[in-house]
Amino acid sequence: MLKWAMALTLVATTGGAAMAQTEPVKDSPPNLTLRRVFSGPSLGGSTPRALALSPDGKYLTVLRNRQEEPSRFDLWAMDSATGEWKMLVDSKKVGTGAELSEAELMQRERLRIGNQRGIVAYDWSPDGHSILVPLDGDLYLATLDGQVRRLTETEEGELNPVISPDGGFASFVRDQNLYVVDLADLSEKQLTTTGQGLVHWGEAEFVAQEEMGRRTGYWWSPGDKRIAVERFDESPVDVVTRSAIGADGTRVYDQRYPKAGTDNVLVELYVMNRDGSGRVKVDLGGNPDIYLTRVYWAPDGNTLYVQRSSRDQKTLDMLKVDPATGASSILFTERAAENSWVNLSNVFKVLKDGSILWWSERDGHGHLYRFRNGNWTQLTHGDWEVRSVVGVDEDHDKVYFSGNKDGVLETHLYVTRLSRPGEPRRLTELGWNNSAQMDDAATRIIVGRSNTDQPGQIYLADTDGKRIAWISENDVNDPGHPYHPYLPSHRETKFGTITGPGGQTLYWEMITPELEPGKKYPVFFQHYGGPHSQTVSQGWSGAMEQYIVDKGYIFFQIDNRGSANRGKAFEDAIYHAMGSVEVQDQLAGAEYLKTLDFVDPDRIVTYGWSYGGYMTLKMLEADPGVYAAGVSGAPVTKWELYDTHYTERYMGDPRQVPEAYAESAAVEDAVNIRDPLLLIHGMSDDNVVLDNSTAFAARMQAANIPFEMMFYPGKTHSAGREIHVWTTIFNFLDRYAHPEPASAE
């Protein structure tokens, strides 16, 4: 799920231009060109990543990339009192340049940071005096005075490194086993020894990383006394042979991949002392075919809380575990409504009185609850969604959270009472899409924001939301900003709604060239359509859309049923029915466009990537003649080829509901396509494998239906980053839409 949303964002922000334009008339403001959209510096400006506040809120740390090497990151820190910046770790001076292990490369692929170099992650010590830094396969400990101490020096890489809660130890996974380093004397202890072959300790299995948002497989208790450690065995998982076709040859991979309807890994959970002794197995129940979704410790370390999801994701149990014996009991359970599933969240906090702060969609929307002595208190209410908890200040009875209470198109930071229901107070400014994070003590806020006219900005705020200092102002009106020269041709994004075929309100966004009276324009109709994604919002989405408008197109997209942040009923419409209501709602968007007097109804072309590529095929199959042409990038065409946790959540188990999979597939109905189609796929795609497109192409060819195809040797699911891809897309679409480039004003 997450990968597809990110794939779309990538296309929307870095791809999507056409053939090179002619040079503008001297002294006229420039229009965007394909080459400029793809070249540096980024038109979105410089925005640091991996921002964090020290546990005491005194320092803010970021990973900042180098101007001369944009994909390499170094660690910087700012004193939150003085605003003074300094580099803590220079990745080139400290690093060795060693090759990363295959396991670390795969973890980075799951995080979508495979192209980044230098420092890509770090972990603050609990006392705020030092930072654990992984770099080039080894671990380093950096202090705020600029000193860096090396902790490991091995050929093998170290995965999932953290500093223990009391700061006495560093831990990591090496060669599928868990290790602990005493930071007092740097002595190293191997806690598990049987990790080899198909058995792993302390790691998260593939679907946990890819679909559940769980990146680790071990958890320290407060006080550094114990560690809960996952063990998983890949033996039951089918071997999938995947060919990665490159320009210079083909490599064949045999990998354990849990396709929908096949066996998952076997997961066990153990608790052990910090030296590996006293190991006990946690009772996860009698059914081994479950998902281990989240693990948390109580603040006193005397209780372990484990989230256990059923295979069909309709039941989520919170287990209360005695870490001394491994015995467990069910504390409470979330159950899905009929024709639905239980979504996961990261909201869980044990409060001082033993009650639990929790997130649930039990009333149809995502809201905050407090669980105490078997009773529930709902803290937030309404026809809107809580996205995440940002901070908790028990001493002042406050919980800070992000949500869309002020409208579907914007995410804001709010604060409300922790002890009882109350009206939330908004802390961020209207007209922006915001994200936020706080230090452990909830004394400072890092706010990231953008809107359709301003790329991402980051500032430090106090607990009332008042800005203390800019971290990255990134002001597009600054003459030095990369996008500033293009402001004269920048066009406003407009938002609106229609009533969809299911009666729900559907939100759309549109950018038009300067409209001339009586003239009709072609439309570039972009779509994604998949669950857990929202494409229509107030945030900055890159220069790509403005380039399309400079080419003479109207840019348009609409969020269909099944997409995120609209409540459970809106999302549940795709249950066992992918490729149905989404297609109907996109058609409603196209029909709305055709009512506008400035739209040419015969020149609406459509484009999508990944789930969006799947949608292109389903849209052309369902509604011949509506779209002038369509582009399908890296589409899923058979859901049986995708993984268990994502696919079965929405579609069920193909062994039980084969008819749902048959109806949702895009292969058999390929013979219905009558409109021009361009099919694109990376030939080394390990996310949506090439088999999806080859099966579809074979069906079209067998039926003697003409279409165009461009496959990319050696390219992965991120092929949309390539300038050639977008040259190909617009060479194709321009033949059917005939846009007239917007003239510079």
C-alpha positions in Angstrom: 0.0 0.0 0.0 2.5 2.6 1.2 4.8 1.9 -1.7 2.1 2.8 -4.3 1.3 6.1 -2.6 5.0 6.9 -2.7 5.3 5.8 -6.3 2.6 8.2 -7.3 4.1 11.0 -5.3 7.4 10.4 -7.1 5.7 10.7 -10.4 3.8 13.8 -9.4 6.9 15.6 -8.1 9.8 14.5 -10.3 8.2 13.1 -13.4 5.7 14.3 -15.9 7.1 16.5 -18.5 7.1 16.4 -22.2 9.3 17.0 -25.0 11.8 19.9 -24.7 10.3 23.2 -25.5 11.7 25.9 -27.6 13.6 28.7 -25.8 11.3 31.5 -24.7 11.5 35.0 -26.2 14.3 37.0 -24.6 13.2 38.8 -21.4 9.9 36.9 -21.2 9.3 34.7 -18.1 10.2 31.1 -18.8 7.9 28.2 -19.0 9.1 24.9 -17.4 10.8 22.4 -19.6 11.2 18.6 -19.2 14.9 18.9 -18.7 14.5 21.5 -15.9 11.9 19.4 -14.1 14.3 16.6 -13.9 17.6 18.5 -13.3 18.9 20.0 -10.1 18.6 21.9 -7.9 15.2 20.7 -7.0 12.4 23.1 -8.0 10.9 22.4 -4.6 13.9 23.9 -2.9 16.0 22.4 -0.1 14.0 20.6 2.6 16.0 18.6 5.2 14.8 15.1 6.2 14.7 12.9 9.3 14.1 15.8 11.6 14.1 15.0 15.3 14.2 16.8 18.6 16.5 15.6 21.4 14.6 14.0 24.3 14.9 17.2 26.3 14.0 19.4 23.4 17.2 21.4 23.5 18.5 20.4 20.1 17.0 19.7 16.7 18.8 17.3 14.4 18.3 16.8 10.6 19.9 15.0 7.7 21.0 17.6 5.2 22.2 16.7 1.7 25.2 18.2 0.0 24.9 20.7 -2.8 27.6 19.0 -4.9 26.2 15.5 -4.1 22.4 15.8 -3.6 22.0 12.1 -2.7 24.6 12.2 0.1 23.4 13.2 3.6 25.3 14.5 6.7 24.0 14.9 10.3 23.5 18.5 11.5 22.2 19.9 14.8 20.6 23.2 15.8 20.6 24.6 19.3 16.8 25.4 19.7 17.6 28.3 22.1 20.1 30.1 19.9 19.3 28.9 16.4 23.0 28.0 15.9 23.7 25.2 13.4 26.7 22.8 13.3 27.6 19.6 11.5 27.8 16.7 13.9 28.9 13.9 11.5 30.5 14.4 8.1 29.6 11.2 6.2 32.6 11.5 3.9 35.2 12.1 6.6 33.8 9.5 9.0 32.5 6.9 6.6 34.5 4.2 4.9 32.6 4.0 1.7 32.1 0.2 2.2 29.4 -1.6 0.3 26.1 -2.2 2.1 24.9 -5.7 2.8 22.0 -7.1 0.7 19.8 -7.2 3.9 20.4 -3.4 4.5 19.8 -2.6 0.8 16.5 -4.5 0.9 15.5 -2.6 4.1 16.3 0.7 2.3 14.1 -0.4 -0.6 11.2 -0.9 1.8 11.8 2.6 3.1 12.1 4.0 -0.5 15.5 5.5 0.2 17.6 3.1 -1.9 19.1 6.0 -3.8 20.4 7.8 -0.8 24.0 7.7 0.5 25.9 8.7 3.6 23.8 8.9 6.8 20.1 7.9 6.2 19.0 7.3 9.9 20.1 8.0 13.5 18.9 7.4 17.1 19.2 9.8 20.0 20.3 8.5 23.4 17.7 9.0 26.1 19.8 11.5 28.0 20.2 13.6 24.9 24.0 13.6 25.0 24.8 11.4 22.1 23.5 10.0 18.9 23.8 6.5 17.4 24.7 6.8 13.7 24.8 3.9 11.2 27.1 4.6 8.3 28.5 2.4 5.5 27.5 -0.8 7.3 29.0 0.1 10.7 27.9 2.0 13.8 29.2 5.3 15.3 28.4 7.2 18.5 28.4 11.0 18.0 28.3 13.6 20.7 27.2 17.2 20.6 30.8 18.5 20.8 31.6 17.0 17.4 33.4 13.9 18.6 32.6 10.6 16.9 33.4 7.1 18.3 33.3 4.0 16.2 31.4 1.1 17.8 31.7 -1.7 15.2 34.1 -2.6 12.5 33.0 -5.7 10.7 32.5 -6.9 7.1 28.9 -7.8 8.0 26.4 -5.0 8.2 24.5 -4.0 11.3 20.7 -3.6 10.9 18.0 -1.9 13.1 20.5 -0.2 15.5 19.1 1.6 18.6 20.4 2.9 21.9 18.6 1.2 24.9 16.1 3.3 26.9 18.5 4.0 29.8 21.3 4.7 27.4 23.7 2.0 28.6 23.7 -0.2 25.5 23.5 -0.2 21.7 21.9 -3.1 20.0 21.6 -4.3 16.4 21.1 -7.3 14.1 24.0 -8.9 12.4 23.8 -12.0 10.2 20.2 -12.6 11.3 21.1 -12.6 15.0 20.7 -10.0 17.8 23.7 -8.3 19.4 24.2 -5.9 22.3 27.2 -3.6 22.9 27.9 -2.2 26.4 28.7 1.5 25.8 30.8 1.7 28.9 33.5 -0.6 27.6 32.3 -1.4 24.0 32.2 -5.2 24.9 29.9 -7.0 22.5 27.4 -9.8 23.3 25.6 -12.1 20.8 22.1 -12.8 22.3 20.8 -15.3 19.7 22.8 -17.9 17.7 20.3 -19.9 15.6 19.6 -17.1 13.0 20.8 -18.5 9.7 19.3 -19.6 6.4 15.6 -19.1 6.6 15.5 -18.2 10.4 15.8 -14.6 11.5 16.0 -13.0 14.9 15.3 -9.3 15.6 14.2 -8.4 12.1 10.8 -7.6 10.7 9.6 -9.9 8.0 8.8 -8.6 4.5 5.1 -7.9 4.9 5.7 -6.2 8.2 8.2 -3.8 6.6 6.3 -3.3 3.4 2.7 -3.3 4.5 2.4 -3.0 8.3 4.8 -0.1 8.9 6.8 -2.2 11.4 10.5 -1.8 10.7 12.1 -3.7 13.6 11.9 -7.1 15.2 13.0 -6.3 18.8 12.0 -4.0 21.6 13.9 -2.9 24.8 12.1 -2.7 28.1 12.5 0.5 30.2 15.4 0.2 32.6 17.4 -1.8 30.0 16.5 -5.0 31.8 14.8 -7.1 29.1 14.3 -7.3 25.3 11.3 -8.7 23.4 12.7 -10.4 20.3 10.8 -11.7 17.2 11.9 -14.9 15.5 10.6 -15.7 12.1 11.0 -18.7 9.9 10.5 -18.3 6.1 10.3 -22.1 5.4 6.5 -22.1 4.7 6.8 -19.2 2.2 6.7 -20.1 -1.5 9.8 -19.5 -3.6 9.1 -17.1 -6.5 11.5 -16.9 -9.4 11.9 -13.4 -10.7 13.8 -12.3 -13.7 15.5 -8.9 -13.6 16.0 -8.1 -17.3 18.8 -5.5 -17.8 20.5 -4.0 -20.8 23.5 -6.3 -20.5 21.8 -9.5 -19.5 19.2 -11.1 -17.2 19.6 -12.1 -13.6 17.3 -14.7 -12.1 16.3 -14.4 -8.4 14.7 -17.1 -6.2 13.0 -15.2 -3.3 10.6 -16.0 -0.6 7.5 -14.0 -1.5 4.1 -14.6 0.2 1.6 -14.1 -2.7 -2.1 -13.7 -1.8 -3.5 -17.1 -0.8 -0.2 -18.7 0.1 1.6 -19.3 3.4 3.3 -16.5 5.4 6.3 -16.8 7.6 6.0 -18.5 11.0 6.4 -15.8 13.7 7.3 -16.3 17.4 8.0 -13.7 20.1 10.4 -14.2 23.0 11.4 -12.2 26.0 15.0 -12.4 27.3 17.4 -10.6 29.6 19.7 -8.1 28.1 22.5 -10.7 28.1 20.3 -13.3 26.3 19.6 -15.4 29.4 16.2 -16.2 30.9 14.5 -16.6 27.6 10.7 -17.2 27.6 8.3 -17.7 24.7 5.3 -15.4 24.5 2.0 -17.1 24.2 0.6 -15.7 20.9 -2.3 -18.2 20.9 -3.0 -21.5 19.3 -3.3 -20.3 15.7 0.1 -19.7 14.1 -1.4 -18.1 11.0 -1.5 -14.6 12.5 0.3 -11.2 12.1 2.5 -9.7 14.8 1.7 -6.1 14.2 3.0 -4.0 17.1 4.9 -4.5 20.4 5.1 -2.1 23.3 6.4 -2.1 26.9 4.6 -0.5 29.9 6.6 2.3 31.5 7.6 0.2 34.5 8.8 -2.7 32.3 6.5 -5.2 34.1 4.0 -5.7 31.2 4.5 -6.3 27.5 1.6 -5.3 25.2 1.4 -7.2 21.9 -1.0 -6.5 19.0 -2.1 -9.7 17.2 -4.0 -9.5 14.0 -6.0 -12.4 12.4 -5.0 -13.5 8.9 -8.1 -11.9 7.5 -7.4 -8.6 9.4 -10.9 -8.5 10.8 -9.8 -9.0 14.4 -7.1 -7.2 16.3 -6.3 -8.4 19.8 -4.3 -6.4 22.3 -2.5 -9.0 24.4 -1.2 -8.3 27.9 1.9 -10.3 28.5 3.8 -11.2 31.7 7.4 -10.9 30.5 8.6 -13.2 33.3 6.6 -16.2 32.1 5.3 -15.3 28.6 1.7 -15.9 29.6 -0.8 -13.7 27.8 -4.4 -12.6 28.1 -6.6 -10.5 25.8 -6.9 -7.0 27.2 -9.3 -5.7 24.5 -10.2 -6.5 20.9 -11.0 -4.4 17.8 -13.4 -6.1 15.4 -14.2 -5.0 11.9 -17.8 -4.3 10.8 -19.3 -6.5 8.1 -17.5 -6.2 4.7 -14.6 -4.3 6.3 -11.2 -4.8 8.0 -9.3 -3.3 10.9 -6.7 -0.6 10.0 -3.5 -0.4 12.0 -2.1 2.7 13.7 0.9 3.7 15.8 -1.2 5.3 18.5 -0.6 3.5 21.8 0.6 5.0 25.1 0.3 3.7 28.6 -0.4 6.7 30.9 0.7 7.2 34.5 -2.5 5.9 35.9 -2.2 2.7 33.8 -4.9 3.7 31.3 -4.1 3.4 27.6 -4.4 6.1 24.9 -5.6 4.4 21.7 -6.9 5.1 18.2 -9.9 3.3 16.7 -12.4 3.6 13.8 -15.2 1.9 15.8 -17.6 4.8 15.3 -16.8 4.9 11.6 -14.0 7.5 11.8 -10.5 7.4 13.2 -10.6 8.9 16.7 -8.8 8.9 20.0 -9.9 6.8 23.0 -8.8 6.2 26.5 -9.1 2.6 27.9 -9.2 2.2 31.7 -10.4 -0.7 33.8 -12.3 -2.2 30.9 -14.1 1.0 30.0 -13.7 3.3 27.0 -13.8 7.1 26.9 -13.9 8.7 23.5 -11.8 11.8 23.5 -12.5 13.1 19.9 -15.7 12.9 17.9 -17.0 13.9 14.5 -17.1 13.4 10.8 -13.4 13.8 10.4 -10.2 11.8 11.0 -7.4 11.8 13.6 -4.2 10.9 11.7 -1.7 10.5 14.4 -0.7 11.4 18.0 2.2 13.9 18.0 2.8 14.3 21.7 1.4 13.8 25.2 1.8 16.1 28.2 0.1 14.4 31.1 1.2 17.0 33.6 -0.9 19.6 31.7 -3.6 17.2 30.6 -2.9 17.6 26.9 -2.7 15.4 23.9 -1.4 16.8 20.6 -2.6 15.1 17.4 -2.8 15.7 13.6 -6.1 15.5 11.8 -8.4 17.0 9.2 -11.1 18.5 11.4 -11.1 21.8 9.5 -11.6 20.1 6.1 -10.7 17.1 4.0 -8.0 19.0 2.0 -5.9 20.1 4.9 -4.1 18.3 7.8 -3.5 20.4 11.0 -2.1 20.0 14.4 -4.6 20.1 17.3 -4.5 19.9 21.1 -7.2 18.7 23.4 -7.7 17.4 26.9 -6.3 14.0 27.7 -8.6 13.3 30.7 -12.0 13.8 29.1 -13.7 14.8 25.8 -13.3 18.4 24.7 -13.3 20.6 21.6 -9.8 20.4 20.0 -7.9 23.6 19.5 -6.1 24.1 16.2 -2.4 25.1 16.4 -1.5 25.5 12.7 -2.5 28.0 10.1 -5.4 27.4 7.7 -4.6 27.2 4.0 -1.7 24.7 4.6 -1.2 21.0 4.8 0.8 20.3 8.0 2.8 17.6 9.7 4.3 17.8 13.2 6.4 16.0 15.7 7.4 16.8 19.3 10.2 15.9 21.8 9.5 13.2 24.4 8.5 15.9 27.0 6.2 17.6 24.6 7.9 21.0 25.0 8.7 21.8 21.4 7.0 21.2 18.0 8.6 20.7 14.6 6.0 21.8 12.0 6.3 21.0 8.3 3.9 22.7 5.9 3.2 23.4 2.3 0.4 24.5 0.0 -0.2 24.5 -3.7 1.8 27.7 -4.1 4.6 27.2 -1.7 6.9 24.1 -1.4 7.7 22.6 2.0 8.7 24.8 4.9 9.8 23.7 8.4 9.7 25.7 11.6 10.2 25.2 15.3 7.2 26.1 17.4 6.2 26.3 21.1 3.3 24.3 22.5 0.8 26.9 21.4 2.0 26.6 17.8 3.7 29.9 17.8 6.8 29.9 15.5 10.1 30.2 17.4 12.5 29.9 14.5 12.6 28.8 10.9 14.4 25.5 10.2 13.9 25.8 6.5 11.9 28.8 5.3 12.4 27.8 1.7 10.5 30.8 0.5 9.5 30.5 -3.1 9.3 34.3 -3.3 13.0 34.6 -2.6 14.8 35.4 -5.9 17.3 32.7 -5.1 14.8 29.9 -4.8 15.0 27.5 -7.8 11.3 27.8 -8.6 11.2 31.6 -8.3 11.9 32.3 -12.1 8.8 30.2 -12.9 6.4 32.1 -10.7 5.1 34.3 -13.5 3.7 31.3 -15.3 2.6 29.5 -12.1 -1.1 28.8 -12.2 -3.5 28.6 -9.3 -4.9 25.2 -8.2 -8.6 25.2 -7.8 -10.6 22.7 -5.8 -14.2 21.6 -6.0 -16.6 18.7 -5.4 -19.1 16.6 -7.3 -21.7 14.0 -6.1 -20.5 10.6 -7.1 -22.6 7.7 -8.4 -22.7 6.3 -4.8 -24.0 9.6 -3.5 -20.8 10.5 -1.7 -19.1 13.9 -2.1 -15.9 13.5 -4.3 -13.2 16.1 -4.1 -11.3 17.2 -7.2 -8.5 19.6 -8.1 -7.8 21.4 -11.3 -5.1 23.7 -12.8 -5.8 25.4 -16.1 -3.8 27.5 -18.5 -5.0 31.1 -18.8 -8.3 30.5 -20.5 -9.2 32.2 -23.7 -12.9 32.9 -24.3 -14.4 30.3 -26.6 -11.4 28.0 -26.7 -11.6 24.4 -25.6 -8.6 22.7 -24.0 -7.4 19.1 -23.6 -7.2 17.5 -20.2 -4.4 15.5 -18.6 -6.6 13.4 -16.2 -4.2 11.9 -13.6 -5.4 9.2 -11.2 -4.2 6.8 -8.5 -7.3 5.4 -6.9 -5.8 3.0 -4.4 -6.6 2.7 -0.7 -4.6 4.5 2.0 -3.8 7.3 -0.3 -5.2 10.8 -0.8 -4.1 12.8 -3.9 -6.3 15.8 -3.8 -5.1 18.1 -1.0 -3.8 21.6 -0.3 -0.1 20.5 -0.2 2.6 21.2 -2.7 2.8 18.4 -5.3 5.7 19.5 -7.4 6.5 21.3 -10.6 5.2 18.4 -12.7 1.6 19.6 -12.7 2.6 23.1 -13.6 4.7 21.8 -16.5 1.7 19.9 -17.9 -0.3 23.2 -17.8 2.6 25.0 -19.5 2.2 22.4 -22.3 -1.4 23.5 -22.8 -3.3 20.9 -20.9 -5.8 21.3 -18.1 -4.5 19.2 -15.2 -7.2 17.3 -13.2 -7.5 14.6 -10.6 -10.3 13.3 -8.3 -10.2 11.1 -5.2 -12.6 8.2 -5.5 -14.2 5.9 -3.0 -11.7 3.6 -1.3 -9.2 6.4 -0.8 -8.0 7.6 2.6 -9.0 10.2 5.2 -12.8 10.1 4.5 -14.0 7.6 7.1 -14.5 3.8 7.1 -17.6 3.6 4.9 -15.9 5.6 2.2 -12.9 3.3 2.3 -14.9 0.1 2.6 -16.5 0.5 -0.8 -13.6 -1.5 -2.4 -14.1 -4.5 -0.1 -13.7 -7.6 -2.4 -14.2 -5.2 -5.3 -11.0 -3.5 -6.4 -11.4 -1.9 -9.8 -15.1 -1.3 -9.4 -16.3 1.8 -7.5 -13.0 3.5 -8.2 -13.6 3.3 -11.9 -17.2 4.5 -11.5 -16.0 7.6 -9.6 -13.3 8.4 -12.1 -15.9 8.2 -14.8 -18.0 10.7 -12.9 -15.0 13.0 -12.9 -14.6 12.6 -16.7 -18.3 13.3 -17.2 -18.1 16.4 -15.0 -15.2 17.7 -17.1 -17.3 17.2 -20.3 -19.9 19.6 -18.9 -17.3 22.5 -18.8 -17.5 24.9 -21.7 -13.6 25.2 -21.8 -13.0 21.5 -21.9 -12.7 19.6 -25.2 -14.7 16.4 -24.4 -12.8 14.5 -27.2 -9.4 15.3 -25.8 -9.4 13.9 -22.3 -6.3 11.7 -21.8 -5.6 9.7 -18.7 -2.5 8.5 -16.9 -1.7 6.4 -13.8 1.2 4.5 -12.3 1.2 1.4 -10.1 -2.4 1.2 -8.7 -3.0 4.1 -11.0 -1.7 2.0 -13.9 -4.1 -0.7 -12.9 -6.9 1.9 -12.9 -6.0 3.1 -16.4 -6.6 -0.5 -17.7 -9.9 -0.9 -15.8 -11.1 2.5 -16.9 -10.4 1.8 -20.6 -12.0 -1.6 -20.3 -15.1 -0.4 -18.6 -15.8 2.8 -20.6 -14.6 2.6 -24.2 -14.7 6.0 -26.0 -14.7 8.1 -22.9 -10.9 8.8 -22.9 -9.0 9.9 -26.0 -6.0 7.8 -24.8 -4.6 6.2 -21.7 -1.1 5.5 -20.1 -0.7 2.5 -17.8 2.5 2.5 -15.8 3.7 -0.6 -13.9 0.1 -1.9 -13.4 -1.1 -4.8 -11.3 -3.1 -6.9 -13.6 -3.7 -10.0 -11.5 -4.1 -9.6 -7.7 -2.9 -13.1 -7.0 0.6 -11.9 -7.9 0.7 -9.4 -5.0 1.5 -10.0 -1.3 -0.8 -11.5 1.4 -1.1 -8.6 3.9 -2.0 -5.9 1.4 -4.1 -7.9 -1.0 -6.1 -10.0 1.4 -7.0 -7.0 3.5 -9.1 -5.7 0.7 -9.8 -8.7 -1.5 -10.0 -11.6 0.9 -8.2 -14.9 0.4 -8.3 -16.0 -3.3 -8.8 -19.6 -2.1 -12.1 -18.6 -0.5 -13.3 -15.8 -2.9 -11.8 -16.6 -6.3 -14.7 -14.9 -8.0 -13.7 -11.5 -6.5 -10.2 -11.9 -7.9 -11.5 -12.8 -11.3 -13.7 -9.8 -11.4 -11.0 -7.4 -10.2 -8.3 -8.7 -12.7 -7.4 -6.6 -15.7 -6.3 -9.4 -18.0 -9.4 -11.1 -19.3 -11.3 -7.8 -20.0 -8.3 -6.5 -22.0 -10.2 -7.4 -25.1 -12.7 -4.6 -24.4 -10.1 -1.9 -24.9 -10.8 0.2 -28.0 -8.9 3.4 -27.2 -5.2 4.1 -27.7 -3.1 2.6 -24.9 0.5 2.9 -23.9 1.8 0.2 -21.5 5.0 1.0 -19.5 7.0 -1.2 -17.1 10.4 -1.5 -15.6 11.9 -4.9 -16.5 13.5 -5.3 -13.0 10.5 -4.3 -11.0 10.5 -6.3 -7.7 7.4 -4.5 -6.4 4.8 -5.0 -9.2 6.6 -7.7 -11.1 6.9 -7.6 -14.9 4.7 -10.7 -15.1 1.7 -8.4 -14.6 2.4 -6.5 -17.8 3.5 -9.5 -19.9 0.3 -11.4 -19.1 -1.7 -8.3 -20.1 0.3 -7.8 -23.3 -0.1 -11.4 -24.3 -3.9 -11.2 -23.9 -4.0 -8.1 -26.1 -1.8 -9.6 -28.8 -3.8 -12.9 -28.8 -6.9 -10.8 -29.5 -5.1 -8.8 -32.2 -5.8 -5.5 -30.4 -3.3 -2.8 -31.2 -1.5 -0.9 -28.4 1.9 0.6 -27.7 4.4 -0.6 -25.2 7.7 0.6 -23.6 9.6 -1.7 -21.3 12.7 -0.4 -19.5 15.7 -2.8 -19.0 17.2 -2.7 -15.5 14.6 -0.3 -14.2 12.5 -0.9 -11.1 9.1 0.3 -9.9 10.6 3.8 -9.8 11.1 4.0 -13.6 8.9 7.1 -13.6 12.0 9.1 -12.5 13.5 8.7 -16.0 13.3 11.5 -18.4 12.9 9.0 -21.3 9.7 7.7 -19.7 8.0 11.1 -19.7 9.2 11.9 -23.2 7.6 8.7 -24.3 4.4 9.4 -22.4 3.9 12.8 -24.0 5.0 11.8 -27.4 2.1 9.3 -27.1 -0.6 11.5 -25.5 0.2 14.6 -27.6 -0.9 12.7 -30.7 -4.4 12.3 -29.3 -4.8 15.6 -27.3 -2.9 18.0 -29.6 -2.1 20.6 -26.8 -1.1 24.1 -27.7 1.8 25.2 -25.4 0.8 28.1 -23.2 2.5 31.3 -24.3 4.7 33.2 -21.8 3.0 36.2 -20.5 
